[in-house]
């Protein structure tokens, strides 16, 4: 393995309160700056993370504090993976299966843009629900 090649696996966790999302965003920004990510890629990753965690808090936990939101950051020089996990309500299938672009603004009374933004900015997304909870896997190419 190349002496300059590094992989990192970082785990972060917050309570399911919207005011804590900013702290998580700041932690990701610090990680990205330490890894010398471009401002463009870092901004996209930060937006992906904020949208995903806000969705967990708003929809999976229905704005109820006292629940854990876990984020795993996996970095290699070629790509970064974010895994957002929770134990709340499952994501509706229409939000993660067969996605075809941004939602129709006429059909959205409020919100509904989170998964569209995530999928537009990410190189790949995958959602699963298993015995351990809900897991949204997001990958972003860096190289």
C-alpha positions in Angstrom: 0.0 0.0 0.0 1.2 3.5 -0.8 2.7 5.3 2.2 0.5 8.4 1.4 -2.7 6.3 1.2 -5.0 6.7 4.2 -8.4 5.3 5.0 -10.5 6.7 7.9 -13.6 5.3 9.6 -15.1 7.9 11.9 -18.3 7.5 13.9 -20.4 10.4 15.1 -23.7 10.4 17.0 -26.2 13.1 18.0 -29.5 13.2 19.8 -32.5 13.6 17.5 -32.8 17.4 18.0 -32.6 19.8 15.0 -30.2 22.1 16.9 -27.6 19.4 17.1 -27.5 19.0 13.3 -25.3 22.1 13.1 -22.7 20.5 15.4 -22.7 17.4 13.2 -22.2 19.6 10.1 -19.3 21.4 11.8 -17.7 18.0 12.6 -17.9 16.9 9.0 -16.5 20.2 7.8 -13.6 19.8 10.2 -13.0 16.3 9.0 -13.1 17.4 5.4 -10.7 20.3 6.0 -8.3 18.0 7.8 -8.4 15.6 4.8 -7.9 18.6 2.4 -11.2 18.0 0.5 -12.1 20.7 -2.1 -14.5 23.3 -0.9 -17.0 22.2 -3.6 -16.9 18.5 -2.6 -17.0 19.4 1.1 -20.0 21.7 0.6 -21.9 18.9 -1.3 -21.1 16.3 1.4 -22.2 18.7 4.2 -25.5 19.4 2.4 -26.1 15.7 1.9 -25.4 15.1 5.6 -27.6 17.9 6.8 -30.5 16.9 4.6 -30.3 13.2 5.6 -30.1 13.9 9.3 -32.9 16.5 9.2 -35.0 13.9 7.4 -34.3 11.4 10.2 -35.2 13.8 12.9 -38.3 15.2 11.1 -39.7 12.0 9.7 -38.2 8.9 11.3 -38.4 10.4 14.8 -41.2 12.9 14.2 -39.2 15.7 15.9 -39.0 13.8 19.1 -35.7 14.2 21.0 -34.1 11.5 23.0 -33.3 9.2 20.1 -29.9 8.5 18.5 -28.9 9.5 15.0 -25.6 7.8 14.0 -23.3 8.8 11.2 -20.4 6.8 9.9 -17.9 8.6 7.7 -15.6 6.3 5.6 -12.9 8.0 3.6 -10.4 6.9 1.1 -8.7 9.2 -1.4 -11.1 8.1 -4.2 -14.4 8.5 -2.3 -16.3 9.2 0.8 -19.1 7.2 2.2 -21.7 8.5 4.7 -23.9 6.0 6.5 -26.8 7.6 8.4 -28.6 5.2 10.8 -31.5 5.5 13.1 -34.2 3.4 14.9 -37.2 5.4 13.9 -40.0 4.9 11.3 -39.0 3.5 7.9 -38.5 5.7 5.0 -41.4 5.5 2.5 -40.5 3.4 -0.5 -41.4 6.1 -3.0 -38.6 8.3 -1.5 -35.8 5.8 -2.1 -36.9 3.4 -4.8 -36.8 4.2 -8.5 -36.0 7.9 -8.0 -36.0 9.9 -11.2 -34.8 13.5 -10.5 -36.1 16.3 -8.3 -39.7 16.2 -7.1 -42.4 18.2 -8.9 -42.7 21.5 -7.0 -46.4 21.7 -7.8 -47.0 18.4 -6.0 -45.2 19.4 -2.8 -47.2 21.4 -0.2 -44.1 21.7 2.0 -40.7 20.0 2.1 -40.0 16.9 0.1 -36.8 18.1 -1.4 -34.3 16.4 1.0 -34.0 13.0 -0.8 -34.0 14.7 -4.2 -31.1 16.9 -3.2 -29.2 14.0 -1.7 -29.6 11.8 -4.8 -28.7 14.7 -7.1 -25.5 15.5 -5.2 -24.4 11.9 -4.4 -22.9 9.5 -6.8 -24.9 6.6 -5.3 -27.4 6.1 -2.5 -28.9 3.0 -1.0 -31.4 2.6 1.8 -32.1 -0.5 3.9 -34.1 -1.3 6.9 -33.0 -4.2 9.0 -33.1 -5.5 12.6 -30.7 -2.8 13.6 -32.8 0.1 12.1 -32.7 2.3 9.0 -29.5 2.9 7.1 -29.0 5.4 4.3 -25.7 4.8 2.4 -24.4 7.7 0.4 -21.2 7.7 -1.7 -19.4 10.7 -3.2 -16.5 10.3 -5.6 -13.5 12.5 -4.7 -10.9 11.7 -7.3 
